[in-house]
Amino acid sequence: MEFIVSSNELLGHLSLIKGVINSKNTLPILDNFLFNLENNVLKITASDLESTLNTQLSLDNATGDGVIAIEAKRLFDMLKEFSDQPLTFKIDMDTYRVDIFSGNGKFSIVGQNGKEFPKLPELNASSAASFRIDSTVFLKGINSTIFATADDELRPVMNGIYIELTADYFRMVATDSHKLVRFTRHDIAPGTDASFILPKKSATILKNILAKDGNDIKIEFDEKNAFFSLTDFKLTCRLIEGKYPAYGSVIPINNPNKLTIDRHEFYNSMKRVSLFANQASNLSKLTMKGTQLTISAQDIDFSISAYENLNCLYDGDPMDIGFKSGFLLEILSNIHSVDVNLEMSDPSRAGILTPVDKDAEGEDVLMLIMPMMV
């Protein structure tokens, strides 16, 4: 088996699928990329058993077909040191010897039998559902929600993004019980009622790939796995099993107290003042009255404190409410709008943050943060 490929093109594809490979794998074969050459198309696969990502390149110069596993780290590190140039791979399928020829040298490694690589799961047609969505919309949904996922060994369902399909809308939800994000597109109607929980690692992999793909993405899933088909990539991942929390029940419906403020000023002021908060609680207090918001924090143990006043639009009763500074800063940094709304019912219930400006008609982004005792 022999083929010629651009070093930069190969490196570009490997850099996107390399993120699937764990630093420590239960099966040694998973430390490798799987190369499969067939009919002048090179398919490359990486897997950690939970997620499997493959990509493909069309080659002009290739002879023979075959499957071989090649050590991922050594190959990737080698390719990073090349300037863009054609590389010739000559592979002996009997001994699994791989000779790589550059313009000035030769590099030899020994691969492994590609047939030992785990097989991809197959879609259960009897319980499968599928839909297509614009990759930019799906990427926006991941970017808006992934920061709110948890790392909770006792509640694994919280460690992923809940994807909900109905006849009327497409929705993505994430929560760690301290903050919650609900991303909805009412202008996208999948036409089916179904849902699944996408693991955080798979969402991160998709995030990196979707940034380079502007086409539609086809999503198929059954009760155990999801399959994401893009232009040059296909991701297969095992879904998180379990029932997602009833997120709607924690979102306050009646919030008569409404604050509208410049998001950038709010974020910067919060960042400065929070430096003076108690390190254990990280509590910052918001005091709202008329056209003024006061952000304050203190650490009695070290006799330090800070406050800043900001102009705002506030409609409601005067209120003091406390939030964990880090969580509020995370939310503000993930809202993409000049101004932001903060709606509250009372100091003991969650605050609702929404962008004043929408990126698209039919888009609804809601972010919730639980309060702290002041």
C-alpha positions, 0 to 999 in steps of 0.5 A: 500500500502506497500513497502521497499526501500533503503534510499540512493537509494530513496534519490539519485532519489529524489535529481535529481528530486527535482530541478523541484519543485519551492520554491513558487507554484501556486498549493499547490499539486506541493509542493509534490512528486507524488508516484505511485506504480504499479507492484512492480515499484515505479514511482516518479514525480515532477512538476512545470507545465512547467517541469515535471520529473519522475523517477522509481525504481524497488522494491523487496518487495512491496504489493498493488498499489496506487497513493499518493502525499507526502510533498517533503521538509520534506521527502527529509530533513528526508532522508538526515539524514539517513545512508543507510538502508532499510525503510518501507513505509506503506500507508493508501490509505483511510486517506493518512497517511504515516508511515515510519519505520526505524531500530530504529523508526517510522515517520508519515506524512499525504499525499494528494490525488495523483489524484489532481496532474496535468496530463502530456501533451501528444505528438501530433502525427500529428506534432511530430518529434523524434530522438536519440542522445548519452547522452554525446554529448547532455550533452556536447552541454548543457555545451557549451551553457547554460552559454550564455542564457539570462534572458530577460523578454521582449525576452523570446526566448533568455532565452533558448537553440535553438536546430536545426535539419537538414538532415546533422547536429545537432546544439545547439545555445545560445545567450544573444546578448553580447555573442553567442555559436554555438555547431554543430555535423556534424557527427550526422544526425537526418534526419529531418528538425526541431527546438525548444527552450529548456528552461534554467531550463529544460536544467539545469535539464537535465544537472544534470541527463545526468551526471549520464546516459551514454546511448542514450537519446530519444527526442520527441517534437511537437509544444508545448512540448518536451519529453526526455526519459533516462534510469531511468528518463523522462522529459517533458517540455513546450517549449519556443514559438516564433521565434529564432533570425537569429543568423547566420547573426551576425557571421562575415565570413571574419576574416583575423586577427587571434590570437592563444594563450594558453587558460590557460595563457590567462584566468589567465592573463585576470582575474588578469588584469580585477581586475583593470578595471572600475567597470561600464564598465568592459572593458579590451583592447587587443593589438596584434602585431607580437608575443605579446598580451598585455592585459590592463585595467584601472580605471581613477576615482581611478587612477589604471591600469594594463597590462600584455604581453603574447607570442602568434601567431598572423597573421594580422594587428596590432590591439586594441580591447576591450571586457567586461572582464566578458564575455570573461572570461566566454567564455574562461572557457567554451572552453576545449582546450589547445590553443584557436583561436581568429579571428577578422575582425576589432575592431568594429565587433565581435570576434570569439573564437574557440578551436584549439583541437577538442574533437571529429571528426565532432564537431564544437564549435564557441563562439562569443563575441561583442566588446566594444569601447576602 
